[in-house]
Amino acid sequence: MSAVPKSTYGKITDEAVEQVRRRLHKVYPITEPFVRYVNSDSIRHAARAIGDMNPLWIDPAYGKTSRYGRCMAPPALLYAVTWGSWDMRRGEGLPGVHGLHASDKWTYYRPLLDGDEVHATKEMTALEDRTGKYAGSSKMQRREFKYYNQRDELIARCVMSAVRTEREAGKEAGKYMDIPRAKYSDDEIRKIDTDTGAEEVRGKKTRYWEDVKVGDPLQPLVRGPLTVGDMIAWMMGVGSPHIRSGQYWLAYRTQSPKIAVKDPETGIPQPVERVHWDSFMAAEIGMPAPYDYGSQRGAWATHLMTNWAGDDGWVAEVFAYYRGMNFLGDTVWIQGEVIEKWRGAKSGIGYVTCQFHGINQRGGDIMPGTAVVALPSKGAPLPAFPIDYEADRRV
């Protein structure tokens, strides 16, 4: 495979931007998802991808005693339908231009249960000019995904945003290059292990809306120190957009040459996704080390909220912003609190709004965000699905 000319590789050109704009607001089905069938295997793999041991996902006997009568899929599984698919990025344009995951806004309406099937659509909704410290002039690209079960009932929606940047611009700016690699003493590792082990799954202990107070803290979720193994676990559970083998890899880079980058030491074409484990590729875009997947971080945020909500609560929304980088070796404490209580004007369902922050070992907030949870009320039936908190609040 010939090298991509340096003059065009990773550049945002007027022609490429115009091609993208012509594709806005066209809806396409996801035809090559990593997961289509929701079963004990796909559920377990998604849970393991983020280190989530909630028995509602992974224990069939426990699932039978829940309100659902069987195991439920963790919200992270939906990333396997779109993010981990082989065609989510097809037709997005700007070939060779790097993408940094900026945010995910998830709205959840119904559960996905063991035995269900899931399918999704994608729509590119915006391509906006953006200026930032990392790479100067860039583009903010937004997509909306809708997820449906085998009865074509709407399960969830996700508005996913990514910053598209020119590779050389990020390297030249050098915003992150002075950040030192994380190092820990044995005592610090023991403290991280203790904090990780303190994770609390609410489970069958129902959290009632009446008992929640504004200012109540969320039990922190700790992830790290980040390793290549974490990235492998993530891909094993939800798939990978670019990692392919044999004839699949040859066909992919033949069809989309800019999806591969030649290793300067070996001459071997490598997938652009290796920024998440390869120091050379990370340095090419101005990073001092490989870093996590934004989607992986977003799945951790939703994990925090399902832990807190318990079996009878319903996580209705998670809006996570990815700020700064989570480099190999970094540790993040995802913590938060209740900031609002209210009842649905139409349904009377009790909702709470929470805010959360992902604080790393340097004190940086790499994932601020908010969440909305529907909770059961004492003496009342459990909230019925679908739960649409946005419509409930507008009435």
MARLO-461411 format. One record per residue (C-alpha): residue number from 1; residue in one letter; x, y, z. Coordinates in steps of 0.25 Angstrom, whole numbers, plus 5000, padded with zeros to 4 digits. Layout:
pos, code, c1, c2, c3
NUM, A, X, Y, Z $
...
REM end
This chain:
pos, code, c1, c2, c3
1, M, 5000, 5000, 5000 $
2, S, 5006, 5014, 4996 $
3, A, 5007, 5024, 5007 $
4, V, 4997, 5036, 5007 $
5, P, 5003, 5049, 5002 $
6, K, 5007, 5057, 5013 $
7, S, 5001, 5069, 5007 $
8, T, 4987, 5063, 5008 $
9, Y, 4988, 5053, 5020 $
10, G, 4980, 5058, 5032 $
11, K, 4975, 5071, 5026 $
12, I, 4962, 5078, 5027 $
13, T, 4959, 5083, 5013 $
14, D, 4947, 5091, 5008 $
15, E, 4944, 5080, 4998 $
16, A, 4944, 5070, 5009 $
17, V, 4935, 5079, 5018 $
18, E, 4925, 5081, 5007 $
19, Q, 4924, 5066, 5004 $
20, V, 4921, 5064, 5019 $
21, R, 4910, 5075, 5019 $
22, R, 4903, 5068, 5007 $
23, R, 4901, 5056, 5016 $
24, L, 4895, 5063, 5028 $
25, H, 4881, 5059, 5033 $
26, K, 4881, 5046, 5025 $
27, V, 4877, 5034, 5033 $
28, Y, 4884, 5021, 5030 $
29, P, 4882, 5007, 5037 $
30, I, 4894, 5001, 5045 $
31, T, 4896, 4988, 5037 $
32, E, 4909, 4982, 5043 $
33, P, 4907, 4983, 5058 $
34, F, 4916, 4976, 5068 $
35, V, 4904, 4972, 5076 $
36, R, 4890, 4969, 5070 $
37, Y, 4885, 4958, 5079 $
38, V, 4884, 4961, 5094 $
39, N, 4887, 4948, 5102 $
40, S, 4895, 4943, 5114 $
41, D, 4908, 4944, 5106 $
42, S, 4906, 4958, 5100 $
43, I, 4901, 4963, 5113 $
44, R, 4913, 4957, 5121 $
45, H, 4923, 4962, 5111 $
46, A, 4918, 4976, 5112 $
47, A, 4918, 4976, 5127 $
48, R, 4932, 4970, 5127 $
49, A, 4937, 4981, 5117 $
50, I, 4935, 4992, 5128 $
51, G, 4937, 4983, 5141 $
52, D, 4922, 4984, 5145 $
53, M, 4919, 4972, 5154 $
54, N, 4904, 4976, 5156 $
55, P, 4896, 4963, 5158 $
56, L, 4885, 4968, 5150 $
57, W, 4893, 4967, 5137 $
58, I, 4901, 4954, 5140 $
59, D, 4894, 4945, 5149 $
60, P, 4882, 4938, 5143 $
61, A, 4876, 4933, 5156 $
62, Y, 4877, 4947, 5162 $
63, G, 4870, 4952, 5149 $
64, K, 4858, 4943, 5150 $
65, T, 4855, 4950, 5164 $
66, S, 4855, 4964, 5158 $
67, R, 4844, 4972, 5153 $
68, Y, 4848, 4967, 5139 $
69, G, 4848, 4952, 5141 $
70, R, 4862, 4951, 5135 $
71, C, 4875, 4958, 5133 $
72, M, 4876, 4972, 5127 $
73, A, 4886, 4977, 5118 $
74, P, 4895, 4988, 5124 $
75, P, 4894, 5001, 5116 $
76, A, 4908, 4999, 5112 $
77, L, 4904, 4988, 5102 $
78, L, 4897, 4999, 5093 $
79, Y, 4911, 5004, 5090 $
80, A, 4913, 4990, 5083 $
81, V, 4902, 4993, 5074 $
82, T, 4907, 5006, 5068 $
83, W, 4921, 5010, 5073 $
84, G, 4927, 4996, 5072 $
85, S, 4920, 4994, 5058 $
86, W, 4928, 4993, 5045 $
87, D, 4919, 5003, 5038 $
88, M, 4916, 5014, 5048 $
89, R, 4927, 5023, 5042 $
90, R, 4924, 5020, 5028 $
91, G, 4920, 5032, 5020 $
92, E, 4925, 5042, 5030 $
93, G, 4936, 5048, 5022 $
94, L, 4948, 5055, 5026 $
95, P, 4957, 5043, 5023 $
96, G, 4970, 5043, 5031 $
97, V, 4965, 5054, 5040 $
98, H, 4967, 5050, 5054 $
99, G, 4954, 5049, 5063 $
100, L, 4954, 5052, 5078 $
101, H, 4941, 5047, 5085 $
102, A, 4935, 5060, 5092 $
103, S, 4922, 5056, 5098 $
104, D, 4911, 5046, 5099 $
105, K, 4896, 5049, 5103 $
106, W, 4889, 5036, 5105 $
107, T, 4874, 5036, 5107 $
108, Y, 4868, 5022, 5111 $
109, Y, 4853, 5018, 5110 $
110, R, 4852, 5003, 5111 $
111, P, 4861, 4992, 5116 $
112, L, 4868, 4982, 5107 $
113, L, 4866, 4968, 5113 $
114, D, 4872, 4954, 5111 $
115, G, 4865, 4949, 5098 $
116, D, 4863, 4962, 5091 $
117, E, 4869, 4967, 5078 $
118, V, 4874, 4981, 5076 $
119, H, 4876, 4989, 5063 $
120, A, 4880, 5004, 5061 $
121, T, 4880, 5016, 5051 $
122, K, 4890, 5027, 5050 $
123, E, 4888, 5041, 5046 $
124, M, 4899, 5052, 5044 $
125, T, 4892, 5064, 5050 $
126, A, 4903, 5075, 5051 $
127, L, 4917, 5079, 5046 $
128, E, 4921, 5092, 5053 $
129, D, 4933, 5101, 5053 $
130, R, 4941, 5100, 5066 $
131, T, 4954, 5106, 5072 $
132, G, 4961, 5100, 5083 $
133, K, 4975, 5099, 5090 $
134, Y, 4978, 5085, 5086 $
135, A, 4978, 5087, 5070 $
136, G, 4973, 5101, 5067 $
137, S, 4963, 5102, 5056 $
138, S, 4955, 5089, 5056 $
139, K, 4941, 5083, 5054 $
140, M, 4930, 5078, 5064 $
141, Q, 4923, 5066, 5057 $
142, R, 4910, 5061, 5063 $
143, R, 4902, 5048, 5061 $
144, E, 4889, 5043, 5066 $
145, F, 4887, 5029, 5068 $
146, K, 4873, 5022, 5071 $
147, Y, 4872, 5008, 5076 $
148, Y, 4860, 4999, 5075 $
149, N, 4857, 4985, 5079 $
150, Q, 4851, 4973, 5071 $
151, R, 4837, 4980, 5072 $
152, D, 4842, 4993, 5067 $
153, E, 4840, 5000, 5080 $
154, L, 4850, 5011, 5083 $
155, I, 4860, 5007, 5094 $
156, A, 4869, 5018, 5094 $
157, R, 4875, 5030, 5087 $
158, C, 4889, 5035, 5087 $
159, V, 4895, 5049, 5082 $
160, M, 4910, 5046, 5081 $
161, S, 4919, 5058, 5078 $
162, A, 4934, 5057, 5073 $
163, V, 4944, 5068, 5070 $
164, R, 4951, 5066, 5056 $
165, T, 4965, 5071, 5056 $
166, E, 4977, 5072, 5047 $
167, R, 4987, 5062, 5052 $
168, E, 4999, 5071, 5050 $
169, A, 4992, 5083, 5057 $
170, G, 4990, 5075, 5070 $
171, K, 5005, 5071, 5070 $
172, E, 5010, 5085, 5067 $
173, A, 5001, 5091, 5078 $
174, G, 5007, 5081, 5088 $
175, K, 4996, 5084, 5099 $
176, Y, 4998, 5071, 5106 $
177, M, 5012, 5068, 5103 $
178, D, 5018, 5073, 5117 $
179, I, 5008, 5064, 5125 $
180, P, 5017, 5054, 5132 $
181, R, 5014, 5039, 5132 $
182, A, 5007, 5034, 5145 $
183, K, 5015, 5026, 5155 $
184, Y, 5010, 5020, 5168 $
185, S, 5016, 5015, 5181 $
186, D, 5011, 5002, 5187 $
187, D, 5003, 5010, 5197 $
188, E, 4997, 5018, 5186 $
189, I, 4993, 5005, 5178 $
190, R, 4987, 4999, 5191 $
191, K, 4979, 5012, 5193 $
192, I, 4973, 5011, 5179 $
193, D, 4970, 4996, 5181 $
194, T, 4963, 5000, 5194 $
195, D, 4955, 5011, 5187 $
196, T, 4951, 5002, 5175 $
197, G, 4947, 4991, 5185 $
198, A, 4937, 5001, 5192 $
199, E, 4928, 5001, 5180 $
200, E, 4914, 4999, 5184 $
201, V, 4903, 4992, 5175 $
202, R, 4890, 4996, 5181 $
203, G, 4883, 4984, 5175 $
204, K, 4870, 4979, 5182 $
205, K, 4871, 4990, 5193 $
206, T, 4860, 4999, 5187 $
207, R, 4864, 5014, 5187 $
208, Y, 4851, 5022, 5189 $
209, W, 4849, 5036, 5183 $
210, E, 4844, 5041, 5197 $
211, D, 4857, 5037, 5204 $
212, V, 4866, 5044, 5194 $
213, K, 4871, 5058, 5198 $
214, V, 4878, 5069, 5190 $
215, G, 4893, 5068, 5193 $
216, D, 4893, 5053, 5195 $
217, P, 4906, 5048, 5190 $
218, L, 4908, 5036, 5180 $
219, Q, 4917, 5025, 5184 $
220, P, 4930, 5027, 5175 $
221, L, 4933, 5018, 5164 $
222, V, 4948, 5017, 5162 $
223, R, 4955, 5012, 5149 $
224, G, 4970, 5011, 5148 $
225, P, 4982, 5011, 5147 $
226, L, 4978, 5010, 5132 $
227, T, 4985, 4999, 5125 $
228, V, 4985, 4993, 5111 $
229, G, 4978, 4982, 5117 $
230, D, 4966, 4991, 5120 $
231, M, 4965, 4995, 5105 $
232, I, 4966, 4980, 5101 $
233, A, 4955, 4977, 5111 $
234, W, 4946, 4989, 5105 $
235, M, 4948, 4984, 5091 $
236, M, 4945, 4969, 5095 $
237, G, 4932, 4974, 5100 $
238, V, 4927, 4984, 5091 $
239, G, 4935, 4982, 5078 $
240, S, 4944, 4991, 5071 $
241, P, 4942, 5001, 5059 $
242, H, 4955, 4998, 5052 $
243, I, 4962, 4986, 5057 $
244, R, 4961, 4975, 5047 $
245, S, 4969, 4963, 5042 $
246, G, 4973, 4956, 5029 $
247, Q, 4964, 4958, 5017 $
248, Y, 4955, 4968, 5025 $
249, W, 4967, 4977, 5028 $
250, L, 4972, 4976, 5014 $
251, A, 4958, 4980, 5009 $
252, Y, 4956, 4991, 5019 $
253, R, 4969, 4998, 5016 $
254, T, 4967, 4996, 5001 $
255, Q, 4954, 5002, 5002 $
256, S, 4958, 5013, 5011 $
257, P, 4973, 5015, 5010 $
258, K, 4974, 5027, 5020 $
259, I, 4969, 5017, 5031 $
260, A, 4983, 5011, 5032 $
261, V, 4996, 5018, 5036 $
262, K, 5010, 5012, 5032 $
263, D, 5019, 5009, 5044 $
264, P, 5032, 5017, 5041 $
265, E, 5040, 5006, 5048 $
266, T, 5034, 4994, 5041 $
267, G, 5027, 4999, 5029 $
268, I, 5014, 4991, 5033 $
269, P, 5001, 4998, 5031 $
270, Q, 4994, 4999, 5045 $
271, P, 4980, 5004, 5049 $
272, V, 4978, 5018, 5053 $
273, E, 4971, 5013, 5066 $
274, R, 4985, 5009, 5071 $
275, V, 4986, 5023, 5078 $
276, H, 4980, 5015, 5090 $
277, W, 4992, 5006, 5092 $
278, D, 5003, 5011, 5083 $
279, S, 5012, 5022, 5087 $
280, F, 5017, 5026, 5073 $
281, M, 5003, 5027, 5068 $
282, A, 4999, 5036, 5080 $
283, A, 5011, 5045, 5078 $
284, E, 5007, 5047, 5064 $
285, I, 4995, 5055, 5069 $
286, G, 5002, 5062, 5080 $
287, M, 4999, 5053, 5092 $
288, P, 5010, 5048, 5102 $
289, A, 5004, 5034, 5103 $
290, P, 4993, 5026, 5098 $
291, Y, 4979, 5029, 5104 $
292, D, 4965, 5023, 5107 $
293, Y, 4953, 5022, 5098 $
294, G, 4943, 5033, 5101 $
295, S, 4932, 5023, 5099 $
296, Q, 4939, 5014, 5110 $
297, R, 4939, 5026, 5120 $
298, G, 4924, 5029, 5116 $
299, A, 4920, 5015, 5120 $
300, W, 4927, 5016, 5133 $
301, A, 4918, 5029, 5136 $
302, T, 4906, 5020, 5133 $
303, H, 4911, 5009, 5142 $
304, L, 4912, 5019, 5153 $
305, M, 4897, 5023, 5152 $
306, T, 4892, 5008, 5150 $
307, N, 4900, 5005, 5163 $
308, W, 4893, 5016, 5170 $
309, A, 4879, 5014, 5164 $
310, G, 4877, 5000, 5168 $
311, D, 4869, 4989, 5162 $
312, D, 4855, 4997, 5163 $
313, G, 4861, 5011, 5159 $
314, W, 4863, 5015, 5144 $
315, V, 4874, 5023, 5139 $
316, A, 4867, 5032, 5129 $
317, E, 4878, 5040, 5124 $
318, V, 4894, 5041, 5125 $
319, F, 4901, 5053, 5118 $
320, A, 4916, 5051, 5119 $
321, Y, 4926, 5061, 5114 $
322, Y, 4940, 5057, 5111 $
323, R, 4950, 5068, 5116 $
324, G, 4965, 5066, 5115 $
325, M, 4971, 5052, 5114 $
326, N, 4972, 5039, 5122 $
327, F, 4985, 5034, 5118 $
328, L, 4991, 5020, 5121 $
329, G, 4994, 5019, 5136 $
330, D, 4984, 5030, 5140 $
331, T, 4973, 5027, 5150 $
332, V, 4960, 5034, 5151 $
333, W, 4950, 5035, 5163 $
334, I, 4936, 5037, 5157 $
335, Q, 4928, 5044, 5168 $
336, G, 4915, 5052, 5169 $
337, E, 4903, 5057, 5177 $
338, V, 4888, 5059, 5175 $
339, I, 4885, 5073, 5171 $
340, E, 4870, 5073, 5169 $
341, K, 4857, 5066, 5172 $
342, W, 4844, 5067, 5164 $
343, R, 4832, 5060, 5159 $
344, G, 4827, 5057, 5145 $
345, A, 4816, 5067, 5141 $
346, K, 4809, 5056, 5133 $
347, S, 4813, 5043, 5140 $
348, G, 4815, 5047, 5155 $
349, I, 4828, 5039, 5154 $
350, G, 4839, 5044, 5164 $
351, Y, 4852, 5048, 5157 $
352, V, 4865, 5053, 5162 $
353, T, 4876, 5060, 5155 $
354, C, 4890, 5057, 5159 $
355, Q, 4904, 5063, 5154 $
356, F, 4917, 5055, 5154 $
357, H, 4931, 5058, 5151 $
358, G, 4943, 5049, 5147 $
359, I, 4955, 5054, 5155 $
360, N, 4968, 5048, 5152 $
361, Q, 4981, 5046, 5161 $
362, R, 4985, 5060, 5157 $
363, G, 4972, 5067, 5161 $
364, G, 4967, 5069, 5147 $
365, D, 4952, 5067, 5144 $
366, I, 4953, 5059, 5131 $
367, M, 4938, 5055, 5131 $
368, P, 4928, 5065, 5136 $
369, G, 4913, 5062, 5134 $
370, T, 4899, 5060, 5138 $
371, A, 4889, 5049, 5140 $
372, V, 4874, 5047, 5142 $
373, V, 4868, 5035, 5150 $
374, A, 4854, 5031, 5151 $
375, L, 4852, 5025, 5165 $
376, P, 4840, 5018, 5171 $
377, S, 4831, 5024, 5181 $
378, K, 4826, 5018, 5194 $
379, G, 4812, 5012, 5193 $
380, A, 4812, 5013, 5178 $
381, P, 4814, 5004, 5166 $
382, L, 4828, 5004, 5160 $
383, P, 4829, 5014, 5148 $
384, A, 4824, 5007, 5135 $
385, F, 4832, 5007, 5122 $
386, P, 4834, 5015, 5113 $
387, I, 4840, 5025, 5122 $
388, D, 4842, 5039, 5115 $
389, Y, 4846, 5049, 5125 $
390, E, 4848, 5060, 5115 $
391, A, 4833, 5059, 5111 $
392, D, 4829, 5058, 5125 $
393, R, 4836, 5070, 5129 $
394, R, 4831, 5079, 5117 $
395, V, 4816, 5076, 5120 $
REM end
